[in-house]
């Protein structure tokens, strides 16, 4: 097999994998796997530059305790009901989402509701 055929074969396999990984809803044109991550039990959407410059995170409006005074700072996710937010609620989530670690003891101010700590350990924010 020639080098060219090998390259084309690899390219075909790679493009097939990419097509199968992300699919869009035909009616809404929304992608089924948005580029989000979890923080303190809240979905955080891709941070647009405008939101980052004011120190916020792009989250759904319902997940925000203290929104920024300016609306529309998260234009790439605006169709999903996402706005720029300064403060998130603390919800039960795996300890790593709270940027913490399961410990035997922890100062009261650093405790978070970790769902994966076992054997009497508590979720403690790492500072």
C-alpha positions, -999 to +999 in steps of 0.1 A: +000+000+000+014+034-009+020+062+015-007+082-002-033+055+003-024+051+039-027+088+045-061+089+028-073+059+048-062+075+081-079+108+070-112+089+063-111+071+097-104+104+115-132+123+098-157+095+104-148+095+141-153+133+143-186+131+126-199+104+150-188+122+181-209+154+178-244+155+163-268+184+160-305+183+166-321+188+132-350+210+145-331+233+169-296+230+154-282+226+189-252+203+195-258+173+217-224+176+235-218+213+242-183+223+254-192+226+291-177+215+323-191+212+359-181+235+387-198+232+422-226+212+406-233+238+379-227+235+341-203+262+330-204+270+293-176+283+271-165+316+285-167+345+260-141+372+262-165+399+274-175+378+304-140+368+313-129+404+312-153+413+340-144+382+361-175+361+354-184+327+342-210+318+316-238+297+332-276+293+328-295+322+344-312+298+369-278+287+382-266+322+390-267+339+424-252+372+414-254+380+377-234+408+361-252+441+355-245+439+317-265+413+297-253+396+266-217+390+277-219+353+267-231+355+231-218+321+220-243+304+244-270+330+246-295+308+228-293+283+257-303+309+284-268+315+295-255+348+310-224+360+327-223+354+364-202+364+394-213+339+420-225+303+417-246+283+442-228+255+461-246+223+452-238+187+460-213+174+435-181+152+433-154+168+455-132+175+425-159+198+410-156+219+442-118+221+435-114+200+467-102+167+481-118+142+505-101+147+539-105+133+574-111+168+588-114+203+574-120+239+586-157+248+586-153+276+560-136+252+535-163+224+537-183+217+505-211+192+499-190+165+482-209+134+470-180+110+467-163+112+501-164+079+520-155+065+554-165+097+573-143+120+552-155+154+541-149+175+510-124+202+517-115+230+493-078+230+485-062+264+489 
